[in-house]
Structures are given as structure tokens and as C-alpha cells.
Amino acid sequence: MKPGIHPEYRKVVFMDINTGYKFISGSTMKTNETVEWEDGQTYPLIKVEISSDSHPFYTGRQKHAAADGRVERFNKKYGLK
């Protein structure tokens, strides 16, 4: 790899702003905010609007829409069996 052209890869803390859930992961994103993690070290903080802690798919609150196919919709509309 060429030196000096790649962004710095480091550990950062992602925080879900809706639930306050935090997790640590590797990223190249830049931020000016920092937070002290449970291990006593300070990491950059990146705030996200949605994570696995608040997403309806992962929390089980997602409503499933009936996704009938074209043939099923035709049969339902015209009463054919």
C-alpha cells in the first residue's frame, strides 16, 4: 500500500442517540467528540440515529406487510380459486 493516502483506521465508539446504546468498533470516520469507555481509555464518539438497539427489525417491532404476488392479487380481486 502507498504510504500517506489511506485514512487512519482506529477504534471508535458509536452511540445510538435514541436509546443511548454504545458499542465500540473500528472505523475511519472523523469526529471532534470523545468519550471515556469502560476500559478507562478515551475514544472518538460518533452519534448515529439508528442502530441494532433501536431498529424495528432487530427489536421485533416491525410490522410485516402482506406481499402477495400478481397472480394472488388477481385471484383475490376476481374471486378465482
N, CA, C and O atoms as a GROMACS GRO file, in nm:
protein
  324
    1MET      N    1   0.083  -0.118   0.000
    1MET     CA    2   0.000   0.000   0.000
    1MET      C    3   0.088   0.125   0.000
    1MET      O    4   0.196   0.126   0.059
    2LYS      N    5   0.040   0.228  -0.066
    2LYS     CA    6   0.114   0.354  -0.068
    2LYS      C    7   0.102   0.424   0.067
    2LYS      O    8  -0.008   0.431   0.122
    3PRO      N    9   0.210   0.473   0.120
    3PRO     CA   10   0.202   0.544   0.248
    3PRO      C   11   0.141   0.683   0.232
    3PRO      O   12   0.165   0.751   0.132
    4GLY      N   13   0.063   0.724   0.330
    4GLY     CA   14   0.011   0.860   0.334
    4GLY      C   15  -0.118   0.885   0.258
    4GLY      O   16  -0.165   0.999   0.258
    5ILE      N   17  -0.178   0.784   0.192
    5ILE     CA   18  -0.300   0.810   0.116
    5ILE      C   19  -0.423   0.746   0.181
    5ILE      O   20  -0.536   0.775   0.140
    6HIS      N   21  -0.403   0.662   0.280
    6HIS     CA   22  -0.515   0.594   0.343
    6HIS      C   23  -0.558   0.666   0.472
    6HIS      O   24  -0.473   0.717   0.546
    7PRO      N   25  -0.690   0.669   0.499
    7PRO     CA   26  -0.735   0.732   0.623
    7PRO      C   27  -0.694   0.647   0.744
    7PRO      O   28  -0.671   0.527   0.733
    8GLU      N   29  -0.687   0.713   0.859
    8GLU     CA   30  -0.648   0.644   0.982
    8GLU      C   31  -0.761   0.552   1.028
    8GLU      O   32  -0.874   0.597   1.048
    9TYR      N   33  -0.730   0.425   1.046
    9TYR     CA   34  -0.827   0.327   1.096
    9TYR      C   35  -0.804   0.312   1.245
    9TYR      O   36  -0.692   0.283   1.289
   10ARG      N   37  -0.909   0.333   1.324
   10ARG     CA   38  -0.894   0.330   1.469
   10ARG      C   39  -1.024   0.282   1.533
   10ARG      O   40  -1.127   0.270   1.466
   11LYS      N   41  -1.018   0.253   1.662
   11LYS     CA   42  -1.137   0.215   1.735
   11LYS      C   43  -1.215   0.341   1.771
   11LYS      O   44  -1.157   0.440   1.816
   12VAL      N   45  -1.346   0.336   1.750
   12VAL     CA   46  -1.434   0.447   1.785
   12VAL      C   47  -1.556   0.392   1.857
   12VAL      O   48  -1.588   0.274   1.845
   13VAL      N   49  -1.624   0.478   1.931
   13VAL     CA   50  -1.748   0.441   2.000
   13VAL      C   51  -1.864   0.499   1.921
   13VAL      O   52  -1.868   0.619   1.893
   14PHE      N   53  -1.959   0.413   1.885
   14PHE     CA   54  -2.082   0.456   1.820
   14PHE      C   55  -2.191   0.462   1.927
   14PHE      O   56  -2.205   0.369   2.006
   15MET      N   57  -2.269   0.572   1.928
   15MET     CA   58  -2.376   0.587   2.026
   15MET      C   59  -2.508   0.613   1.954
   15MET      O   60  -2.518   0.706   1.874
   16ASP      N   61  -2.608   0.530   1.983
   16ASP     CA   62  -2.742   0.548   1.930
   16ASP      C   63  -2.806   0.663   2.009
   16ASP      O   64  -2.824   0.652   2.130
   17ILE      N   65  -2.840   0.772   1.940
   17ILE     CA   66  -2.892   0.890   2.010
   17ILE      C   67  -3.035   0.868   2.060
   17ILE      O   68  -3.080   0.943   2.147
   18ASN      N   69  -3.106   0.769   2.008
   18ASN     CA   70  -3.243   0.743   2.054
   18ASN      C   71  -3.247   0.663   2.183
   18ASN      O   72  -3.332   0.687   2.268
   19THR      N   73  -3.155   0.567   2.198
   19THR     CA   74  -3.159   0.479   2.315
   19THR      C   75  -3.040   0.496   2.408
   19THR      O   76  -3.045   0.451   2.523
   20GLY      N   77  -2.934   0.560   2.362
   20GLY     CA   78  -2.815   0.576   2.444
   20GLY      C   79  -2.723   0.456   2.440
   20GLY      O   80  -2.622   0.454   2.510
   21TYR      N   81  -2.756   0.356   2.361
   21TYR     CA   82  -2.675   0.234   2.349
   21TYR      C   83  -2.541   0.268   2.283
   21TYR      O   84  -2.538   0.338   2.182
   22LYS      N   85  -2.432   0.218   2.340
   22LYS     CA   86  -2.298   0.244   2.287
   22LYS      C   87  -2.228   0.113   2.256
   22LYS      O   88  -2.243   0.014   2.328
   23PHE      N   89  -2.152   0.113   2.149
   23PHE     CA   90  -2.067  -0.002   2.117
   23PHE      C   91  -1.941   0.048   2.050
   23PHE      O   92  -1.938   0.154   1.989
   24ILE      N   93  -1.836  -0.031   2.062
   24ILE     CA   94  -1.706   0.007   2.009
   24ILE      C   95  -1.678  -0.076   1.884
   24ILE      O   96  -1.707  -0.196   1.879
   25SER      N   97  -1.622  -0.010   1.784
   25SER     CA   98  -1.592  -0.076   1.657
   25SER      C   99  -1.480   0.000   1.589
   25SER      O  100  -1.443   0.110   1.631
   26GLY      N  101  -1.425  -0.058   1.484
   26GLY     CA  102  -1.322   0.009   1.406
   26GLY      C  103  -1.384   0.094   1.297
   26GLY      O  104  -1.485   0.056   1.238
   27SER      N  105  -1.324   0.210   1.271
   27SER     CA  106  -1.378   0.299   1.170
   27SER      C  107  -1.272   0.401   1.128
   27SER      O  108  -1.173   0.422   1.198
   28THR      N  109  -1.295   0.462   1.011
   28THR     CA  110  -1.209   0.570   0.963
   28THR      C  111  -1.282   0.704   0.972
   28THR      O  112  -1.227   0.806   0.930
   29MET      N  113  -1.403   0.707   1.027
   29MET     CA  114  -1.480   0.830   1.038
   29MET      C  115  -1.410   0.927   1.133
   29MET      O  116  -1.347   0.886   1.230
   30LYS      N  117  -1.423   1.056   1.104
   30LYS     CA  118  -1.361   1.159   1.185
   30LYS      C  119  -1.467   1.230   1.268
   30LYS      O  120  -1.580   1.250   1.222
   31THR      N  121  -1.431   1.267   1.390
   31THR     CA  122  -1.520   1.340   1.479
   31THR      C  123  -1.437   1.419   1.579
   31THR      O  124  -1.322   1.386   1.606
   32ASN      N  125  -1.497   1.524   1.633
   32ASN     CA  126  -1.429   1.605   1.733
   32ASN      C  127  -1.467   1.565   1.875
   32ASN      O  128  -1.401   1.606   1.971
   33GLU      N  129  -1.573   1.484   1.890
   33GLU     CA  130  -1.620   1.443   2.022
   33GLU      C  131  -1.545   1.318   2.068
   33GLU      O  132  -1.506   1.234   1.987
   34THR      N  133  -1.526   1.307   2.199
   34THR     CA  134  -1.463   1.189   2.257
   34THR      C  135  -1.545   1.145   2.377
   34THR      O  136  -1.625   1.221   2.432
   35VAL      N  137  -1.524   1.019   2.418
   35VAL     CA  138  -1.592   0.964   2.533
   35VAL      C  139  -1.498   0.865   2.601
   35VAL      O  140  -1.418   0.799   2.536
   36GLU      N  141  -1.509   0.857   2.733
   36GLU     CA  142  -1.428   0.760   2.806
   36GLU      C  143  -1.505   0.628   2.811
   36GLU      O  144  -1.620   0.623   2.856
   37TRP      N  145  -1.441   0.521   2.765
   37TRP     CA  146  -1.504   0.389   2.758
   37TRP      C  147  -1.485   0.317   2.890
   37TRP      O  148  -1.415   0.366   2.978
   38GLU      N  149  -1.548   0.200   2.905
   38GLU     CA  150  -1.545   0.122   3.028
   38GLU      C  151  -1.404   0.077   3.067
   38GLU      O  152  -1.378   0.053   3.184
   39ASP      N  153  -1.315   0.067   2.970
   39ASP     CA  154  -1.179   0.022   2.999
   39ASP      C  155  -1.089   0.138   3.045
   39ASP      O  156  -0.970   0.117   3.069
   40GLY      N  157  -1.144   0.258   3.057
   40GLY     CA  158  -1.069   0.373   3.104
   40GLY      C  159  -1.001   0.454   2.996
   40GLY      O  160  -0.945   0.560   3.024
   41GLN      N  161  -1.005   0.407   2.871
   41GLN     CA  162  -0.942   0.480   2.761
   41GLN      C  163  -1.044   0.574   2.696
   41GLN      O  164  -1.164   0.553   2.705
   42THR      N  165  -0.993   0.678   2.633
   42THR     CA  166  -1.076   0.775   2.563
   42THR      C  167  -1.077   0.742   2.415
   42THR      O  168  -0.972   0.724   2.353
   43TYR      N  169  -1.198   0.736   2.357
   43TYR     CA  170  -1.216   0.704   2.216
   43TYR      C  171  -1.298   0.814   2.149
   43TYR      O  172  -1.373   0.883   2.216
   44PRO      N  173  -1.283   0.830   2.018
   44PRO     CA  174  -1.370   0.922   1.944
   44PRO      C  175  -1.516   0.873   1.952
   44PRO      O  176  -1.540   0.752   1.951
   45LEU      N  177  -1.611   0.965   1.958
   45LEU     CA  178  -1.754   0.933   1.968
   45LEU      C  179  -1.824   0.972   1.840
   45LEU      O  180  -1.813   1.086   1.795
   46ILE      N  181  -1.898   0.878   1.783
   46ILE     CA  182  -1.978   0.903   1.664
   46ILE      C  183  -2.123   0.874   1.699
   46ILE      O  184  -2.156   0.762   1.741
   47LYS      N  185  -2.210   0.973   1.682
   47LYS     CA  186  -2.352   0.957   1.714
   47LYS      C  187  -2.427   0.913   1.588
   47LYS      O  188  -2.410   0.971   1.481
   48VAL      N  189  -2.510   0.809   1.604
   48VAL     CA  190  -2.590   0.757   1.494
   48VAL      C  191  -2.738   0.764   1.532
   48VAL      O  192  -2.772   0.755   1.650
   49GLU      N  193  -2.824   0.779   1.434
   49GLU     CA  194  -2.967   0.791   1.461
   49GLU      C  195  -3.033   0.657   1.487
   49GLU      O  196  -3.133   0.650   1.558
   50ILE      N  197  -2.979   0.550   1.429
   50ILE     CA  198  -3.041   0.420   1.445
   50ILE      C  199  -2.933   0.313   1.449
   50ILE      O  200  -2.834   0.320   1.376
   51SER      N  201  -2.952   0.215   1.534
   51SER     CA  202  -2.859   0.102   1.546
   51SER      C  203  -2.941  -0.025   1.566
   51SER      O  204  -3.064  -0.022   1.558
   52SER      N  205  -2.874  -0.134   1.591
   52SER     CA  206  -2.945  -0.259   1.613
   52SER      C  207  -3.028  -0.254   1.741
   52SER      O  208  -3.119  -0.335   1.758
   53ASP      N  209  -2.999  -0.161   1.831
   53ASP     CA  210  -3.074  -0.148   1.955
   53ASP      C  211  -3.208  -0.078   1.935
   53ASP      O  212  -3.299  -0.097   2.014
   54SER      N  213  -3.221   0.003   1.829
   54SER     CA  214  -3.345   0.077   1.808
   54SER      C  215  -3.414   0.047   1.676
   54SER      O  216  -3.525   0.094   1.654
   55HIS      N  217  -3.352  -0.030   1.588
   55HIS     CA  218  -3.412  -0.060   1.458
   55HIS      C  219  -3.528  -0.158   1.476
   55HIS      O  220  -3.512  -0.259   1.544
   56PRO      N  221  -3.645  -0.130   1.416
   56PRO     CA  222  -3.761  -0.217   1.434
   56PRO      C  223  -3.739  -0.363   1.392
   56PRO      O  224  -3.799  -0.453   1.451
   57PHE      N  225  -3.655  -0.388   1.294
   57PHE     CA  226  -3.630  -0.525   1.251
   57PHE      C  227  -3.564  -0.606   1.362
   57PHE      O  228  -3.600  -0.722   1.386
   58TYR      N  229  -3.467  -0.546   1.429
   58TYR     CA  230  -3.392  -0.617   1.533
   58TYR      C  231  -3.464  -0.620   1.667
   58TYR      O  232  -3.438  -0.709   1.748
   59THR      N  233  -3.553  -0.525   1.692
   59THR     CA  234  -3.624  -0.520   1.820
   59THR      C  235  -3.754  -0.599   1.816
   59THR      O  236  -3.816  -0.620   1.921
   60GLY      N  237  -3.799  -0.644   1.698
   60GLY     CA  238  -3.921  -0.722   1.688
   60GLY      C  239  -4.046  -0.638   1.676
   60GLY      O  240  -4.157  -0.692   1.684
   61ARG      N  241  -4.033  -0.507   1.659
   61ARG     CA  242  -4.150  -0.420   1.648
   61ARG      C  243  -4.189  -0.393   1.503
   61ARG      O  244  -4.280  -0.313   1.477
   62GLN      N  245  -4.122  -0.458   1.409
   62GLN     CA  246  -4.151  -0.432   1.268
   62GLN      C  247  -4.283  -0.499   1.230
   62GLN      O  248  -4.311  -0.612   1.268
   63LYS      N  249  -4.362  -0.426   1.154
   63LYS     CA  250  -4.488  -0.479   1.104
   63LYS      C  251  -4.463  -0.533   0.965
   63LYS      O  252  -4.403  -0.467   0.880
   64HIS      N  253  -4.510  -0.654   0.942
   64HIS     CA  254  -4.489  -0.718   0.812
   64HIS      C  255  -4.609  -0.689   0.722
   64HIS      O  256  -4.723  -0.718   0.757
   65ALA      N  257  -4.580  -0.633   0.608
   65ALA     CA  258  -4.686  -0.607   0.509
   65ALA      C  259  -4.707  -0.732   0.426
   65ALA      O  260  -4.612  -0.803   0.394
   66ALA      N  261  -4.831  -0.758   0.391
   66ALA     CA  262  -4.861  -0.875   0.308
   66ALA      C  263  -4.810  -0.846   0.167
   66ALA      O  264  -4.857  -0.754   0.100
   67ALA      N  265  -4.716  -0.925   0.124
   67ALA     CA  266  -4.655  -0.904  -0.008
   67ALA      C  267  -4.702  -1.013  -0.102
   67ALA      O  268  -4.628  -1.105  -0.136
   68ASP      N  269  -4.827  -1.001  -0.145
   68ASP     CA  270  -4.882  -1.101  -0.238
   68ASP      C  271  -4.826  -1.078  -0.377
   68ASP      O  272  -4.795  -0.965  -0.415
   69GLY      N  273  -4.815  -1.184  -0.452
   69GLY     CA  274  -4.771  -1.175  -0.590
   69GLY      C  275  -4.883  -1.128  -0.681
   69GLY      O  276  -4.997  -1.113  -0.637
   70ARG      N  277  -4.852  -1.107  -0.807
   70ARG     CA  278  -4.953  -1.057  -0.901
   70ARG      C  279  -5.066  -1.156  -0.923
   70ARG      O  280  -5.183  -1.118  -0.931
   71VAL      N  281  -5.032  -1.283  -0.932
   71VAL     CA  282  -5.134  -1.385  -0.954
   71VAL      C  283  -5.228  -1.393  -0.834
   71VAL      O  284  -5.350  -1.401  -0.850
   72GLU      N  285  -5.171  -1.391  -0.714
   72GLU     CA  286  -5.254  -1.398  -0.593
   72GLU      C  287  -5.345  -1.276  -0.583
   72GLU      O  288  -5.461  -1.289  -0.543
   73ARG      N  289  -5.293  -1.158  -0.618
   73ARG     CA  290  -5.377  -1.038  -0.613
   73ARG      C  291  -5.490  -1.045  -0.716
   73ARG      O  292  -5.602  -1.004  -0.687
   74PHE      N  293  -5.461  -1.098  -0.835
   74PHE     CA  294  -5.564  -1.113  -0.938
   74PHE      C  295  -5.672  -1.208  -0.890
   74PHE      O  296  -5.792  -1.179  -0.902
   75ASN      N  297  -5.631  -1.322  -0.836
   75ASN     CA  298  -5.728  -1.420  -0.788
   75ASN      C  299  -5.809  -1.365  -0.672
   75ASN      O  300  -5.928  -1.393  -0.661
   76LYS      N  301  -5.747  -1.288  -0.586
   76LYS     CA  302  -5.818  -1.230  -0.474
   76LYS      C  303  -5.919  -1.125  -0.522
   76LYS      O  304  -6.030  -1.116  -0.469
   77LYS      N  305  -5.880  -1.047  -0.622
   77LYS     CA  306  -5.966  -0.940  -0.674
   77LYS      C  307  -6.088  -0.996  -0.746
   77LYS      O  308  -6.199  -0.944  -0.730
   78TYR      N  309  -6.070  -1.102  -0.824
   78TYR     CA  310  -6.178  -1.154  -0.905
   78TYR      C  311  -6.240  -1.281  -0.846
   78TYR      O  312  -6.325  -1.342  -0.910
   79GLY      N  313  -6.201  -1.321  -0.730
   79GLY     CA  314  -6.264  -1.432  -0.660
   79GLY      C  315  -6.234  -1.567  -0.721
   79GLY      O  316  -6.312  -1.660  -0.700
   80LEU      N  317  -6.126  -1.583  -0.795
   80LEU     CA  318  -6.094  -1.712  -0.854
   80LEU      C  319  -6.012  -1.794  -0.754
   80LEU      O  320  -5.935  -1.740  -0.675
   81LYS      N  321  -6.032  -1.924  -0.759
   81LYS     CA  322  -5.958  -2.011  -0.667
   81LYS      C  323  -5.874  -2.110  -0.741
   81LYS      O  324  -5.804  -2.191  -0.680
   0.00000   0.00000   0.00000
